[in-house]
Amino acid sequence: MREDAIPRLGYSRRRFTAMIVGGFATGVVTRAIRPAEAAPEDVRIADLDWVDARRDRRVPARLYWPSPGVPAGPVSLIVFSHGLGQSRTGYSYLGRHWAASGYASLHVQHVGSDGSVWAGNPFEVLDRVNVAADEREAMARAADMSFALDRLLDKDSAFAAFIDRARIVAAGHSYGANTTLIVGGARVVREGRTIDRRDMRFKAGIVISAPPFYGERDLHAVLAAITIPTFHVTATADVIALPGRRSPVQDRLEVYEAVGTTRKALVVFQGGSHSIFTDRLLTGGVTLNPQVKQATAEGALAFLDLAFRGDPSPLSSWSEAWSPLLAVAPTAYLVPESSRHPSRRYRPRS
């Protein structure tokens, strides 16, 4: 991709432990983590197997949670939506990093567009992709996000009392980025009726490699109603190539431009790929791959310092630390001085 094609845009430990144990006893299913998947010492992982009875749909999830004593107060929550053909176990580098930094990260699995897309007769994969990318599944994914949040915030949940409800974030990669935009306020019109799955509980969005809204001619009309702060991440080689669907990196930039809020920031890594943001270890190269992963995980939290605390300095420090990797560095939007609150300062990577 030519450089000129990219725009230059400007608690108590005892009480917590008791509640966790109680939560596991009332329906949370935990699974052993293999040594290669072992979480950092200050991260706890639990698999939750929920069913939305109203829709007769399973909603599995994996929760990454800081160990007791890591957060200095209520825990901010990120609800993450995976890309097409992925699952709750994917994007573990994000869950681990965010939980180790004091955020909870709930990774929702969408059973209509998860790994089952790649299973079965290989000659029918195009049909399965088309079904998974159908508008009904897109809306079902948004409903999965809201349902999972309902369950985690339920009065009987072991985690509800520890979550800061003013700092709940929607996040996702690829198809999950579209899901993030939908719960953040994206709208489509069908037969004169507006379809809106916005969930007002989500106060910010992390949008990684967002595809276009296929079939929509007016992207601005779809995304103009989004008012929450959004952090957009892509790469110069971020090309989507799926059976029957191809999307160049320019689509990611157009999604960013079309989002209605001015409280947004864009990161474009130099090189990379669409799948570099998944748990794949080699895509993009053995050196660049882990760097982009770490930079993405850190950059999201630096942006949330801007969104929730009005402090642009962590994002500025992040941009400086990772400048060798950036084709486009994020520009912090203006925040009134009266809205700023003290925040943690960005700590450069080791």
Kinemage of the C-alpha trace (Angstrom):
@kinemage 1
@onewidth
@group {chain A} dominant
@subgroup {mainchain}
@vectorlist {calphas} color= white
{ca met a 1} P 0.000 0.000 0.000
{ca arg a 2} L 1.325 3.418 -0.950
{ca glu a 3} L 2.127 5.729 1.927
{ca asp a 4} L 0.144 8.546 0.289
{ca ala a 5} L -2.970 6.333 0.371
{ca ile a 6} L -3.084 6.574 4.160
{ca pro a 7} L -4.585 9.789 5.536
{ca arg a 8} L -2.547 11.669 8.156
{ca leu a 9} L -5.258 12.154 10.745
{ca gly a 10} L -4.892 14.266 13.036
{ca tyr a 11} P -11.742 -4.722 47.841
{ca ser a 12} L -10.937 -7.067 50.377
{ca arg a 13} L -9.128 -10.237 49.297
{ca arg a 14} L -11.214 -12.486 51.579
{ca arg a 15} L -14.553 -11.184 50.311
{ca phe a 16} L -13.445 -11.391 46.698
{ca thr a 17} L -12.214 -14.971 47.066
{ca ala a 18} L -15.456 -16.026 48.737
{ca met a 19} L -17.536 -14.546 45.942
{ca ile a 20} L -15.381 -16.156 43.233
{ca val a 21} L -15.752 -19.560 44.854
{ca gly a 22} L -19.482 -18.996 45.155
{ca gly a 23} L -19.671 -18.052 41.496
{ca phe a 24} L -17.887 -21.211 40.420
{ca ala a 25} L -20.266 -23.264 42.542
{ca thr a 26} L -23.314 -21.764 40.831
{ca gly a 27} L -22.598 -22.491 37.204
{ca val a 28} L -19.191 -21.180 36.150
{ca val a 29} L -17.268 -23.990 34.499
{ca thr a 30} L -13.504 -23.816 34.820
{ca arg a 31} L -11.112 -25.740 32.636
{ca ala a 32} L -7.485 -26.567 33.143
{ca ile a 33} L -5.170 -24.301 31.188
{ca arg a 34} L -2.395 -26.165 29.394
{ca pro a 35} L 1.164 -25.041 30.273
{ca ala a 36} L 1.454 -23.217 26.940
{ca glu a 37} L -1.697 -21.274 27.815
{ca ala a 38} L -0.783 -20.531 31.413
{ca ala a 39} L -1.934 -17.110 32.523
{ca pro a 40} L 0.370 -14.578 34.214
{ca glu a 41} L 0.526 -14.904 37.965
{ca asp a 42} L -1.740 -11.890 38.405
{ca val a 43} L -4.491 -13.147 36.049
{ca arg a 44} L -7.319 -15.608 36.717
{ca ile a 45} L -9.174 -17.373 33.882
{ca ala a 46} L -12.636 -18.912 34.009
{ca asp a 47} L -14.803 -20.410 31.274
{ca leu a 48} L -18.491 -19.651 31.533
{ca asp a 49} L -21.090 -21.717 29.657
{ca trp a 50} L -24.284 -19.721 29.399
{ca val a 51} L -27.497 -20.310 27.453
{ca asp a 52} L -29.828 -17.523 26.403
{ca ala a 53} L -33.121 -19.355 26.866
{ca arg a 54} L -35.102 -16.610 25.169
{ca arg a 55} L -33.186 -17.148 21.925
{ca asp a 56} L -32.353 -20.817 22.516
{ca arg a 57} L -28.725 -19.951 21.847
{ca arg a 58} L -25.561 -20.914 23.669
{ca val a 59} L -23.273 -18.050 24.668
{ca pro a 60} L -19.954 -19.461 25.906
{ca ala a 61} L -17.424 -16.985 27.263
{ca arg a 62} L -13.970 -16.852 28.800
{ca leu a 63} L -13.264 -14.344 31.554
{ca tyr a 64} L -9.805 -12.965 32.269
{ca trp a 65} L -9.818 -11.371 35.713
{ca pro a 66} L -7.088 -9.601 37.722
{ca ser a 67} L -5.976 -11.443 40.808
{ca pro a 68} L -7.206 -10.027 44.136
{ca gly a 69} L -5.373 -6.886 45.056
{ca val a 70} L -4.299 -5.929 41.501
{ca pro a 71} L -7.049 -3.352 40.804
{ca ala a 72} L -7.072 -0.375 43.132
{ca gly a 73} L -10.869 -0.223 43.274
{ca pro a 74} L -13.697 -1.296 40.979
{ca val a 75} L -12.615 -3.169 37.862
{ca ser a 76} L -13.165 -1.745 34.393
{ca leu a 77} L -14.578 -4.358 32.009
{ca ile a 78} L -13.838 -5.049 28.342
{ca val a 79} L -16.314 -7.322 26.518
{ca phe a 80} L -14.559 -8.798 23.467
{ca ser a 81} L -16.113 -10.165 20.263
{ca his a 82} L -14.039 -12.521 18.093
{ca gly a 83} L -13.661 -12.577 14.324
{ca leu a 84} L -15.273 -15.021 11.916
{ca gly a 85} L -14.299 -18.622 12.672
{ca gln a 86} L -12.709 -17.871 16.053
{ca ser a 87} L -13.814 -18.700 19.611
{ca arg a 88} L -13.671 -17.576 23.245
{ca thr a 89} L -10.165 -19.005 23.585
{ca gly a 90} L -8.778 -16.694 20.904
{ca tyr a 91} L -7.115 -13.302 21.357
{ca ser a 92} L -5.687 -14.551 24.626
{ca tyr a 93} L -2.808 -12.085 24.472
{ca leu a 94} L -5.318 -9.266 24.834
{ca gly a 95} L -7.202 -10.900 27.698
{ca arg a 96} L -4.020 -11.668 29.615
{ca his a 97} L -2.487 -8.237 29.115
{ca trp a 98} L -5.628 -6.333 30.002
{ca ala a 99} L -6.289 -8.433 33.112
{ca ala a 100} L -2.671 -8.132 34.221
{ca ser a 101} L -3.131 -4.352 33.891
{ca gly a 102} L -6.200 -4.322 36.147
{ca tyr a 103} L -9.018 -4.671 33.594
{ca ala a 104} L -11.404 -7.609 33.361
{ca ser a 105} L -11.769 -9.021 29.840
{ca leu a 106} L -14.788 -11.135 28.887
{ca his a 107} L -14.328 -12.959 25.558
{ca val a 108} L -17.689 -13.959 24.107
{ca gln a 109} L -18.073 -16.835 21.643
{ca his a 110} L -20.666 -16.467 18.888
{ca val a 111} L -21.858 -19.982 18.066
{ca gly a 112} L -23.303 -19.007 14.686
{ca ser a 113} L -19.996 -17.662 13.371
{ca asp a 114} L -17.315 -19.418 15.416
{ca gly a 115} L -14.931 -22.267 14.504
{ca ser a 116} L -17.825 -24.364 13.248
{ca val a 117} L -17.619 -22.327 10.026
{ca trp a 118} L -14.447 -24.227 9.065
{ca ala a 119} L -15.716 -27.670 10.137
{ca gly a 120} L -17.482 -30.105 7.857
{ca asn a 121} L -17.492 -30.522 4.093
{ca pro a 122} L -14.802 -28.226 2.607
{ca phe a 123} L -16.876 -27.777 -0.545
{ca glu a 124} L -19.617 -26.159 1.521
{ca val a 125} L -17.422 -23.651 3.347
{ca leu a 126} L -18.637 -20.769 1.169
{ca asp a 127} L -22.228 -21.558 2.135
{ca arg a 128} L -21.299 -21.629 5.818
{ca val a 129} L -19.430 -18.318 5.531
{ca asn a 130} L -22.437 -16.719 3.844
{ca val a 131} L -24.745 -17.927 6.629
{ca ala a 132} L -22.291 -16.739 9.317
{ca ala a 133} L -21.996 -13.317 7.676
{ca asp a 134} L -25.744 -12.948 7.257
{ca glu a 135} L -27.442 -9.918 8.756
{ca arg a 136} L -29.365 -12.090 11.219
{ca glu a 137} L -26.134 -13.504 12.635
{ca ala a 138} L -24.648 -9.990 12.845
{ca met a 139} L -27.561 -8.926 15.037
{ca ala a 140} L -27.409 -12.171 17.026
{ca arg a 141} L -23.750 -11.452 17.810
{ca ala a 142} L -24.706 -8.042 19.198
{ca ala a 143} L -27.375 -9.739 21.309
{ca asp a 144} L -24.697 -12.171 22.565
{ca met a 145} L -22.636 -9.230 23.823
{ca ser a 146} L -25.573 -7.720 25.690
{ca phe a 147} L -26.639 -11.081 27.112
{ca ala a 148} L -23.121 -11.864 28.371
{ca leu a 149} L -22.976 -8.454 30.016
{ca asp a 150} L -26.385 -9.100 31.587
{ca arg a 151} L -25.090 -12.312 33.107
{ca leu a 152} L -21.883 -10.820 34.438
{ca leu a 153} L -23.731 -7.889 36.010
{ca asp a 154} L -26.586 -9.982 37.380
{ca lys a 155} L -27.189 -9.591 41.111
{ca asp a 156} L -26.333 -13.268 41.591
{ca ser a 157} L -23.032 -12.979 39.718
{ca ala a 158} L -19.868 -13.335 41.763
{ca phe a 159} L -18.284 -10.548 39.737
{ca ala a 160} L -21.004 -7.892 39.578
{ca ala a 161} L -20.060 -6.071 42.784
{ca phe a 162} L -16.495 -5.554 41.558
{ca ile a 163} L -17.228 -4.112 38.098
{ca asp a 164} L -17.157 -0.372 37.436
{ca arg a 165} L -20.351 0.119 35.430
{ca ala a 166} L -19.238 3.532 34.246
{ca arg a 167} L -16.238 1.972 32.477
{ca ile a 168} L -17.535 -0.894 30.354
{ca val a 169} L -15.964 -1.247 26.921
{ca ala a 170} L -16.971 -3.149 23.789
{ca ala a 171} L -14.074 -4.510 21.728
{ca gly a 172} L -13.577 -6.816 18.788
{ca his a 173} L -11.511 -7.879 15.802
{ca ser a 174} L -12.767 -8.121 12.208
{ca tyr a 175} L -16.387 -9.354 12.371
{ca gly a 176} L -16.097 -8.625 16.087
{ca ala a 177} L -15.180 -5.029 15.253
{ca asn a 178} L -18.479 -4.767 13.352
{ca thr a 179} L -20.215 -6.248 16.407
{ca thr a 180} L -18.544 -3.607 18.567
{ca leu a 181} L -19.812 -0.857 16.273
{ca ile a 182} L -23.336 -2.300 16.331
{ca val a 183} L -23.602 -2.318 20.131
{ca gly a 184} L -21.964 1.109 20.022
{ca gly a 185} L -24.785 2.562 17.941
{ca ala a 186} L -24.442 1.547 14.274
{ca arg a 187} L -27.791 1.466 12.488
{ca val a 188} L -29.151 -0.063 9.300
{ca val a 189} L -32.521 0.579 7.685
{ca arg a 190} L -34.604 -2.292 6.347
{ca glu a 191} L -37.970 -1.703 4.666
{ca gly a 192} L -38.204 1.708 6.274
{ca arg a 193} L -37.430 0.343 9.739
{ca thr a 194} L -34.238 1.173 11.637
{ca ile a 195} L -32.480 -1.813 13.167
{ca asp a 196} L -30.622 -0.671 16.258
{ca arg a 197} L -28.855 -2.960 18.755
{ca arg a 198} L -27.114 -0.211 20.711
{ca asp a 199} L -26.367 -1.081 24.322
{ca met a 200} L -26.009 2.095 26.352
{ca arg a 201} L -23.933 0.316 28.983
{ca phe a 202} L -20.925 0.290 26.660
{ca lys a 203} L -19.072 3.557 27.163
{ca ala a 204} L -16.189 3.109 24.676
{ca gly a 205} L -15.171 0.872 21.774
{ca ile a 206} L -11.951 -0.808 20.618
{ca val a 207} L -12.306 -1.466 16.878
{ca ile a 208} L -9.587 -3.727 15.427
{ca ser a 209} L -9.551 -4.316 11.651
{ca ala a 210} L -13.199 -3.477 10.980
{ca pro a 211} L -14.539 -4.751 7.651
{ca pro a 212} L -17.031 -2.635 5.730
{ca phe a 213} L -20.704 -3.234 6.371
{ca tyr a 214} L -21.124 -5.400 3.304
{ca gly a 215} L -24.134 -4.439 1.222
{ca glu a 216} L -24.483 -0.971 2.780
{ca arg a 217} L -23.986 1.830 0.272
{ca asp a 218} L -23.938 4.726 2.715
{ca leu a 219} L -21.417 3.927 5.448
{ca his a 220} L -21.842 7.348 7.051
{ca ala a 221} L -25.561 6.719 7.504
{ca val a 222} L -24.769 3.418 9.249
{ca leu a 223} L -22.089 4.767 11.590
{ca ala a 224} L -23.053 8.410 12.115
{ca ala a 225} L -25.047 7.677 15.289
{ca ile a 226} L -22.021 6.271 17.159
{ca thr a 227} L -21.140 8.705 19.936
{ca ile a 228} L -18.939 6.644 22.254
{ca pro a 229} L -15.146 7.132 22.065
{ca thr a 230} L -13.618 4.615 19.629
{ca phe a 231} L -10.056 3.406 19.147
{ca his a 232} L -9.407 2.050 15.638
{ca val a 233} L -6.497 -0.267 14.831
{ca thr a 234} L -5.327 -1.578 11.460
{ca ala a 235} L -2.149 -2.205 9.445
{ca thr a 236} L -0.934 -1.304 5.961
{ca ala a 237} L -1.218 -4.966 4.860
{ca asp a 238} L -4.558 -5.528 6.616
{ca val a 239} L -6.386 -7.207 3.727
{ca ile a 240} L -9.407 -9.457 4.330
{ca ala a 241} L -9.542 -12.397 1.929
{ca leu a 242} L -12.439 -14.748 2.654
{ca pro a 243} L -14.405 -16.935 0.259
{ca gly a 244} L -16.630 -14.507 -1.616
{ca arg a 245} L -15.359 -11.463 0.284
{ca arg a 246} L -12.297 -9.303 -0.127
{ca ser a 247} L -11.669 -6.044 1.656
{ca pro a 248} L -8.597 -3.760 1.344
{ca val a 249} L -7.168 -1.730 4.201
{ca gln a 250} L -8.851 1.376 2.792
{ca asp a 251} L -12.126 -0.029 4.110
{ca arg a 252} L -10.741 0.176 7.650
{ca leu a 253} L -9.917 3.840 7.119
{ca glu a 254} L -13.363 4.575 5.704
{ca val a 255} L -15.010 2.962 8.734
{ca tyr a 256} L -12.920 5.210 10.967
{ca glu a 257} L -13.888 8.307 8.974
{ca ala a 258} L -17.599 7.399 8.975
{ca val a 259} L -17.932 6.915 12.739
{ca gly a 260} L -19.954 9.869 13.942
{ca thr a 261} L -18.079 10.830 17.079
{ca thr a 262} L -15.092 13.154 17.088
{ca arg a 263} L -13.806 11.293 20.147
{ca lys a 264} L -11.833 8.719 18.180
{ca ala a 265} L -8.265 7.820 17.301
{ca leu a 266} L -6.645 5.767 14.539
{ca val a 267} L -3.549 3.564 14.615
{ca val a 268} L -2.055 2.082 11.435
{ca phe a 269} L 0.862 -0.299 11.866
{ca gln a 270} L 3.455 -0.513 9.107
{ca gly a 271} L 3.242 -3.984 7.561
{ca gly a 272} L 1.312 -6.592 9.503
{ca ser a 273} L -1.750 -8.397 8.178
{ca his a 274} L -5.403 -8.930 9.015
{ca ser a 275} L -4.689 -12.051 11.059
{ca ile a 276} L -1.726 -10.590 12.919
{ca phe a 277} L -4.246 -9.432 15.526
{ca thr a 278} L -5.352 -13.028 16.220
{ca asp a 279} L -3.349 -15.506 18.309
{ca arg a 280} L -1.440 -16.707 15.233
{ca leu a 281} L 2.268 -16.483 15.926
{ca leu a 282} L 3.872 -16.237 12.484
{ca thr a 283} L 1.612 -14.024 10.373
{ca gly a 284} L 3.353 -10.733 9.673
{ca gly a 285} L 6.750 -12.182 10.598
{ca val a 286} L 8.307 -13.592 13.751
{ca thr a 287} L 9.612 -10.179 14.848
{ca leu a 288} L 6.723 -7.909 13.923
{ca asn a 289} L 3.976 -10.268 15.125
{ca pro a 290} L 4.622 -10.105 18.881
{ca gln a 291} L 5.424 -6.399 18.676
{ca val a 292} L 2.103 -5.542 17.043
{ca lys a 293} L 0.245 -7.699 19.555
{ca gln a 294} L 1.876 -6.020 22.527
{ca ala a 295} L 1.473 -2.569 21.026
{ca thr a 296} L -2.216 -3.198 20.340
{ca ala a 297} L -2.895 -4.423 23.868
{ca glu a 298} L -1.065 -1.456 25.404
{ca gly a 299} L -2.475 1.107 22.984
{ca ala a 300} L -6.057 0.177 23.792
{ca leu a 301} L -5.504 0.871 27.481
{ca ala a 302} L -3.689 4.132 26.734
{ca phe a 303} L -6.730 5.229 24.724
{ca leu a 304} L -9.069 4.265 27.555
{ca asp a 305} L -7.093 6.585 29.831
{ca leu a 306} L -8.058 9.322 27.396
{ca ala a 307} L -11.683 8.168 27.129
{ca phe a 308} L -12.352 7.641 30.821
{ca arg a 309} L -9.919 9.988 32.546
{ca gly a 310} L -9.467 12.698 29.945
{ca asp a 311} L -5.702 12.190 30.046
{ca pro a 312} L -3.967 12.277 26.626
{ca ser a 313} L -0.448 11.717 27.986
{ca pro a 314} L -0.530 7.870 28.058
{ca leu a 315} L -1.557 7.761 24.378
{ca ser a 316} L 1.133 10.281 23.502
{ca ser a 317} L 3.757 8.244 25.363
{ca trp a 318} L 2.526 5.083 23.643
{ca ser a 319} L 2.882 6.718 20.213
{ca glu a 320} L 6.423 7.775 20.994
{ca ala a 321} L 7.426 4.366 22.328
{ca trp a 322} L 6.038 2.486 19.322
{ca ser a 323} L 6.779 5.073 16.611
{ca pro a 324} L 9.081 2.728 14.605
{ca leu a 325} L 6.070 0.470 13.941
{ca leu a 326} L 3.556 3.164 13.046
{ca ala a 327} L 2.497 4.341 9.602
{ca val a 328} L -0.142 6.500 11.294
{ca ala a 329} L 0.104 7.480 14.958
{ca pro a 330} L -3.067 8.243 16.924
{ca thr a 331} L -3.930 11.841 17.693
{ca ala a 332} L -5.670 12.435 20.995
{ca tyr a 333} L -8.915 14.348 20.704
{ca leu a 334} L -9.275 17.479 22.801
{ca val a 335} L -10.599 17.079 26.325
{ca pro a 336} L -11.615 20.075 28.473
{ca glu a 337} L -9.206 20.631 31.342
{ca ser a 338} L -12.087 20.370 33.812
{ca ser a 339} L -12.837 16.819 32.593
{ca arg a 340} L -9.370 15.454 33.209
{ca his a 341} L -8.600 13.113 36.069
{ca pro a 342} L -5.311 11.645 37.260
{ca ser a 343} L -4.452 8.401 35.474
{ca arg a 344} L -1.716 5.865 35.373
{ca arg a 345} L 1.154 6.903 33.141
{ca tyr a 346} L 2.041 4.728 30.172
{ca arg a 347} L 4.975 2.471 30.915
{ca pro a 348} L 7.067 1.700 27.807
{ca arg a 349} L 7.473 -1.935 26.819
{ca ser a 350} L 10.390 -3.830 28.246
